[in-house]
Amino acid sequence: MGETIEFVDTTVRDGNQSLWDATGLNTAKILSFAPSLDRAGFKAIDLIVGVHMAVILRYHKENPWQRARLICQAMPRTSLRYGGTFRRFSAFKLMPDSVNQLQMRLAADCGLRGVWIVDGSFDMKHFYKAARWAKEAGFEEVVAELAYTISPVHTDEFYAEKARELAKCPDYDTLCLKDQGGLLTPDRVRTLAPTVLQNAGGKPVELHAHCNTGLGTVNLLEGVQQGIRTVWTAIPPLAYGTSHSSVFNVIKNLHYMGYSTNLDEKELEAVSESLKAIAQRDGRPEGVIPEYDYFYYQHQVPGGMMSTLRRQLAEVGMEDRMDEVLKEVVRVRVEFGYPIMVTPFSQFVGTQAALNVITGERYKVIPDGVIQYAAGWFGPSPAPIDQNVLDKIASSPKGKEIFDKELAQLSIKELREQMGIGPHVSDEEFLLRYAFPEKEVDEMLAAGPIKTAYP
């Protein structure tokens, strides 16, 4: 066999989020198959992000920090990863640097050994700052994610420049080409993967590719042929659909192509059987390869945001206008300067498009997040925002307020004083109370210790 290809598993994080709306796996369920997952031989396991923190607390009534600790203890062989934009914690609102530094430290203290950082605006100042926080927190591997999209701005030359800038940062150990929307094609991989590799300064490059258009597996295999040596996959039934490629299928194809892997397929089968039993018991769907949809390359709405749009329309009895909203998404994204459809920008574009259709008047209602984006709070837009749209946003009642101020960079001590939270409250509890409604945190604490036994 030829070179060995490494794998990052994303079953319990991205698979659960993409196919089971992040609610399908509580701590006990994960612990039930954790030993097999740990022995399987992955380079790393993508475990948790801020969105999961919200679901863990609200839906499962579990302490997300304690969950992370328990799972890290159950999987000591494998590097478990934390991830995010590190401009915010769990909601879509910006948070002070002190809060983002704190979440880094707390995640590392729980035993998470790797962290990935994504910034859809490719604001290098923020990328560098977040990487420094990660190293100071004690993370062993810091991964810079280059979020992929299709636009006149996001060319191979664009990604070459960004890869070079990220590779220069001494705090990044690895780069990752992140196709969070499943938009890559084999033809684009043939040019883009070598471009990123050539400009990565010798640092390893991973490939993260969703299956939204049914091409995820082909794209991974093409990436390997172009020189990628680490790929992200998921374990069925949490593979395919809007999730990642099946690890079993990728292993089989790599072997036929002459590559080797270090994964233990018996352990992977054990995890898969456990997940299938959970799916059957809870009535959860199994991922299937989706039909090809050319329109998807135009609207680029990620799977999670698609379900949010349907819910928003259902709440006002307008489910039949989904196609109209998606066409409006295309128009709004162009007007916003082609933001990458990754959190939080996909939420900004999608919600604004839905509001434009629901109200019957474009930009009659403008969410605060959209105003903050237009004001540059989330970094520069890839291309200039349409001037007429920018004028509407800036002249709106909230726009006049937001455009004239900046996010207050308060310290943790100042935030504690502002909230009336004394030093007797741990940093973990403080951060949860800062990010979530007090009632939800109280209900989580009242639920008691996390249950760890799953029959």
Secondary structure as the mmCIF struct_conf table of DSSP 4:
data_model
#
loop_
_struct_conf.conf_type_id
_struct_conf.id
_struct_conf.beg_label_comp_id
_struct_conf.beg_label_asym_id
_struct_conf.beg_label_seq_id
_struct_conf.end_label_comp_id
_struct_conf.end_label_asym_id
_struct_conf.end_label_seq_id
BEND BEND1 GLU A 3 GLU A 3
STRN STRN1 THR A 4 ASP A 9
HELX_RH_PI_P HELX_RH_PI_P1 THR A 11 GLY A 15
HELX_RH_AL_P HELX_RH_AL_P1 ASN A 16 LEU A 19
BEND BEND2 TRP A 20 TRP A 20
TURN_TY1_P TURN_TY1_P1 ASP A 21 THR A 23
BEND BEND3 GLY A 24 GLY A 24
HELX_RH_AL_P HELX_RH_AL_P2 THR A 27 ARG A 39
TURN_TY1_P TURN_TY1_P2 ALA A 40 ALA A 40
BEND BEND4 LYS A 43 LYS A 43
STRN STRN2 ALA A 44 VAL A 49
HELX_RH_AL_P HELX_RH_AL_P3 GLY A 50 ARG A 58
TURN_TY1_P TURN_TY1_P3 TYR A 59 HIS A 60
HELX_RH_AL_P HELX_RH_AL_P4 PRO A 64 ALA A 74
TURN_TY1_P TURN_TY1_P4 PRO A 76 ARG A 77
BEND BEND5 THR A 78 THR A 78
STRN STRN3 SER A 79 GLY A 84
BEND BEND6 PHE A 86 ARG A 87
BEND BEND7 PHE A 89 LYS A 93
HELX_RH_AL_P HELX_RH_AL_P5 ASP A 97 ASP A 109
TURN_TY1_P TURN_TY1_P5 CYS A 110 GLY A 111
STRN STRN4 GLY A 114 VAL A 118
TURN_TY1_P TURN_TY1_P6 GLY A 120 SER A 121
HELX_RH_AL_P HELX_RH_AL_P6 MET A 124 ALA A 137
TURN_TY1_P TURN_TY1_P7 GLY A 138 GLY A 138
BEND BEND8 GLU A 140 GLU A 140
STRN STRN5 GLU A 141 ALA A 147
BEND BEND9 SER A 151 VAL A 153
HELX_RH_AL_P HELX_RH_AL_P7 ASP A 156 ALA A 167
TURN_TY1_P TURN_TY1_P8 LYS A 168 LYS A 168
TURN_TY1_P TURN_TY1_P9 PRO A 170 ASP A 171
STRN STRN6 THR A 174 ASP A 179
TURN_TY1_P TURN_TY1_P10 GLN A 180 GLY A 181
HELX_RH_AL_P HELX_RH_AL_P8 PRO A 186 GLN A 198
TURN_TY1_P TURN_TY1_P11 ASN A 199 ASN A 199
BEND BEND10 ALA A 200 ALA A 200
TURN_TY1_P TURN_TY1_P12 GLY A 201 GLY A 202
STRN STRN7 VAL A 205 ALA A 209
STRN STRN8 HIS A 210 HIS A 210
TURN_TY1_P TURN_TY1_P13 ASN A 212 THR A 213
BEND BEND11 GLY A 214 GLY A 214
HELX_RH_AL_P HELX_RH_AL_P9 GLY A 216 GLN A 225
TURN_TY1_P TURN_TY1_P14 GLN A 226 GLY A 227
STRN STRN9 THR A 230 THR A 233
STRN STRN10 ALA A 234 ALA A 234
TURN_TY1_P TURN_TY1_P15 PRO A 236 PRO A 237
BEND BEND12 LEU A 238 TYR A 240
TURN_TY1_P TURN_TY1_P16 GLY A 241 THR A 242
BEND BEND13 SER A 243 SER A 243
STRN STRN11 HIS A 244 HIS A 244
HELX_LH_PP_P HELX_LH_PP_P1 SER A 245 SER A 245
STRN STRN12 SER A 246 SER A 246
HELX_RH_AL_P HELX_RH_AL_P10 VAL A 247 TYR A 256
TURN_TY1_P TURN_TY1_P17 MET A 257 GLY A 258
STRN STRN13 SER A 260 THR A 261
HELX_RH_AL_P HELX_RH_AL_P11 GLU A 265 ASP A 282
TURN_TY1_P TURN_TY1_P18 GLY A 283 GLY A 283
HELX_LH_PP_P HELX_LH_PP_P2 ARG A 284 GLY A 287
HELX_LH_PP_P HELX_LH_PP_P3 ILE A 289 TYR A 292
TURN_TY1_P TURN_TY1_P19 TYR A 294 PHE A 295
HELX_RH_AL_P HELX_RH_AL_P12 TYR A 296 HIS A 299
HELX_RH_AL_P HELX_RH_AL_P13 GLY A 303 GLU A 315
TURN_TY1_P TURN_TY1_P20 VAL A 316 GLY A 317
HELX_RH_3T_P HELX_RH_3T_P1 GLU A 319 ARG A 321
HELX_RH_AL_P HELX_RH_AL_P14 MET A 322 GLU A 335
TURN_TY1_P TURN_TY1_P21 PHE A 336 GLY A 337
BEND BEND14 MET A 341 VAL A 342
TURN_TY1_P TURN_TY1_P22 THR A 343 PRO A 344
HELX_RH_AL_P HELX_RH_AL_P15 PHE A 345 THR A 359
BEND BEND15 GLY A 360 GLU A 361
TURN_TY1_P TURN_TY1_P23 ARG A 362 TYR A 363
BEND BEND16 LYS A 364 VAL A 365
HELX_RH_AL_P HELX_RH_AL_P16 ASP A 368 ALA A 374
TURN_TY1_P TURN_TY1_P24 ALA A 375 PHE A 378
BEND BEND17 PRO A 382 ALA A 383
HELX_LH_PP_P HELX_LH_PP_P4 PRO A 384 ASP A 386
HELX_RH_AL_P HELX_RH_AL_P17 GLN A 387 SER A 395
BEND BEND18 SER A 396 SER A 396
HELX_RH_AL_P HELX_RH_AL_P18 PRO A 397 ILE A 402
TURN_TY1_P TURN_TY1_P25 PHE A 403 ASP A 404
HELX_RH_AL_P HELX_RH_AL_P19 ILE A 412 MET A 419
TURN_TY1_P TURN_TY1_P26 GLY A 420 GLY A 420
TURN_TY1_P TURN_TY1_P27 PRO A 423 HIS A 424
BEND BEND19 VAL A 425 VAL A 425
HELX_RH_AL_P HELX_RH_AL_P20 ASP A 427 ALA A 435
BEND BEND20 PHE A 436 PHE A 436
HELX_RH_AL_P HELX_RH_AL_P21 GLU A 438 ALA A 446
TURN_TY1_P TURN_TY1_P28 ALA A 447 ALA A 447
BEND BEND21 PRO A 449 PRO A 449
HELX_LH_PP_P HELX_LH_PP_P5 ILE A 450 LYS A 451
#
